[in-house]
């Protein structure tokens, strides 16, 4: 009884999740991210000065 | 009832595979499910006579290499390390002290490692990473909920909690499920804030909190001491993300004290042996096995291959101290044992794969924890919808990983497939975040030039 309840609940949710995934186009392809105005510096890289970033023309 | 359940399993798998032909990534999820839940071992007809695991992993890999878009797949150094570990294990298996037993373990180890190397290649989108985490939680949840309810109903007991399958393998082994159940709690909590498949409404939160409670009950039900240690580690780790720390500590203390009277007596008695481990033969045996392993690798620095512990012969020193009216009574006894398992992932790697294997293993896990730290710091202040989830997921994966590293001090789960799926997810998240960062920073040359042309005019206008 307990076994079947737990199995039924989790399997039901997995099946529902799989069903919902079928209709999600972003499962396989995502639109490109918006331009990051304040990218994090990488190791050893200096942070870009704030003014430069602000003045930079928007794409 | 059995045939109905068996048919339900078959129907579920067929549906999942049917969906896979429309969305091939679902084959990957189907394999994750089969590997964790092992439905073939829960059924009595149909599934137990078909190599479903092999069929599904074949479908997953074939569909990736034939159909999936591979432009966004990235290879991380840790995949290389796992490949090296895989090759190294192949060599030690061919020269193992116990070739037959080693081949038996190799049979599942190579699959776990190969899948962990393959998995990050498929994790190209946010939704895929989320879906993988969800399937891992729900698959493990089907065992954890059973354990949780039975613990409430019967109180459990060491080796007495029936988790649907009698044999001690995979996540159905009590210490393993106790460690994994606690390790996935941060991941479950992640879904209460950042899920997109099931939006985090009251139903999702109710399920998630109930599942977390069930996870906390697993160490009680299985009476696995490792589980209690893992809960302690989790409590400490969560302190980092708590704003009101004093209140948190006070609540934890009150909650812990309130829970003690509710715990079964056999559980508290067993947990007492953590402090007084010398009197406990299971704990003393571990120490003896670890000493033996250390002596063994001094002579065999490249390890003895899988299951090398079978050759150990141990003399176990047991010290019992009893407080009597006249003082403390110390009783020392010697016990003899042989072929005892390592009961520690660290010594398992050391004894079976020697120093090179242990170093590779430590690198794979150590780098994972380090990378997740970098990732969560990098994304800590990102609030945009497409970035806000990365930091919390990295933190959840890191916490789970640290709990595993502590839990595995006392359980021989060095190559547990579930953990390698978590490692695969970490790598997938890491490469995904790096790639998206590049994409976000990158702007076509034409736009940049055009922007530069317009900039002086705009600035002049502003002045």
Interface residues (C-beta under 8 A of the other chain):
Chain A: X2 X3 X4 X5 X6 X7 X8 X9 X10 X11 X13 X14 X15 X17 X18 X19 X20 X21 X22 X24 X26 X27 X28 X29 X30 X32 X33 X34 X35 X36 X39 X40 X55 X56 X57 X58 X59
Chain B: X1 X5 X8 X12 X15 X16 X19 X22 X23 X25 X26 X29 X33 X42 X68 X69 X124 X125 X126 X127 X128 X131 X134 X135 X138 X139 X141 X142 X143 X145 X146 X149 X150 X153 X164 X197 X198 X207 X378 X384 X386 X387 X436 X437 X439 X440 X441 X443 X447 X451 X452 X454 X455 X458 X459
